[in-house]
Amino acid sequence: MEYLHTMVRVGDVDASLRFYCDGLGFKEVRRVDNEAGRFSLIFLATPDDIKRSGFDEDTTFSSGLPAGLPMIELTHNWDEVEYDEGRNFGHMAFRVTDVFAACERLMQMGYTINRPPRDGYMAFVRSPDNISIELLQKGERQKPVEPWASMKNTGKW
């Protein structure tokens, strides 16, 4: 398993970038603005992590994200201005070698797969403390198979 990122919802992008970039020293490495979904995703990494991952400090990624670069994902939902404490934290994300096997193992341990990997790529499960965990398939998405392909969402993630 490989740690990918932690997602935090933000109401004011400029104020958040001032805090994370100017205050803590993170660097913006990718931004995705989704007009249809009315949200922006802004990925930040530390210069030290960028260098450790073998990239130049000035590297930005126009598509995709590199393996091995731990990041913070700032998610700005354009219609949200303020979040209550606790609602701003989104999820932790991990890349797994087999999303179906990871979900099967967790289910056998008694955990609910809140968002099954119907697409062969992404799933969500909650920790015992209700922390939302995103599992992403390493490499290409797998061909959808049962029981995952028709499994419904359970609860929220």
N, C-alpha and C positions, 0 to 999 in steps of 0.2 A: 504494500500500500504506500501511496505517496501523498503527503500533505500538499494541498493546492492553495486554498485561500479561506479566509474568514470574511463573510459578508456582513456589512453594517448598512442599515438604511439611514440616509441623511436628508434633512429638509433643506439646507442651504449649502449648495455645492461650493461656493466661494469660501464660506466660513470653514467648511470641512477641509478643503484643500489648504487653506491657510494654516489650520491646526496640524494636519498630517504632514504636509510638505514643508511649509516654512518653519513650523514649530518642532516637529519630530524628525524631519529630514528625509521623508519618503519622496519618491519620484514617481510621477505618473508614467506608466508604461503602455497603457492601452485605454481607449475610450470608445464606447459603443453607445450611440444615441438611437433609440428605437422610437420612431415617430408613431407607428401604429400602436405600440404598447404604452406609449407616453412615459418612457423611463430612460434613464442613462445608467450605464455601468462604467465605473472608473476604477481601473486596477492600479494599485500602488505597490511599489517594492522599495526596499532600502538599497542605496548604492552598493553597500557591502554585499548584499544578497545577489544583486545583479552581477557584480564582478565574480563572486564565488560560483555563479552559474555559468561563467564563461562568456558573458556578454560585455560589450562596451558600456560604460556608465551612461552614455547618451542614447542607448538603444530604446526604441519604442516598437511596438508590434501592431501592425495594421490589421492583421487577422490572426486568430489563434493566439495561444499563449504557450510559452516554452515549458517543457517539463523541468521540474526541479527548482523553480523560482517561486518561493513562498510569497504570497501577496495578501493584501487587504482589498476587498471589492467594495467600493462605495456604490450603493444603489440609490439613485435619486428617482423616486416616483414623482413625476412632474406635478401631480395634483395634490400631493401631500406636502404640508408645510412643517408640521411639528409631530413628533412621535412621543408617546408616553414612555417613561423609563421601562425598559424591557422589550418594547415593541420594535425598537430600532435594531436590535441584534437579529441577524437573519439566520445564518447557518455556517457550519464548517464544511469544507468540501475535500474529498479524498478521491484520488484516481485508483481504481482497483483493476486487477488483471482480468477478472471475470465478474461482471456485475450480477449475473444470475446466480453464480455460486456464492457470492458474498451475501446476497439477499436470502438465499436458501439456508445458509448457515445461521444467519440472524433469526430467521423464522423458526428454525429448529430449536433455537435457544429461548424462544418464547416472545421475541420482539415482533411488533407489528410493522410491516412495510407500508408506510403511509402513502407513498407514491411509488407504485410498482414500476419496474423497468420495462414497461410495455414497448418502448421504442428500442430496446436493446442497448440503451446508452445511459440513462439517468434514473436514479431512484432516490427516495428520501426515507429515512427512518429517524426515530427520536430516541435519544439516550434515556436512561432511567431518570435523569433530571430534566427531561423535556427539551433538551437541546436538539435542534434539527440538524441532521447530518446528511449531506448530499454525497452520493456515491456515483462516480462517473466512470464509464468504461474506458480503459486504456486502449488507445488506437481506434480503429474503426468500430462503429456500433455493430453489435451482434444482430443476427437475424431474429426478429421477434418470435418467441416460442411460448407455448402454454406451460404453466398456468399464467405466466406473466402477461401475455398479450391481451387477455380478456379480464384480468384482475382489476377491480375498481379501486379508486382512492379510498383511504380510510382516515377519518379525522382530518387534521391539517398538518402542514409541515412548514 
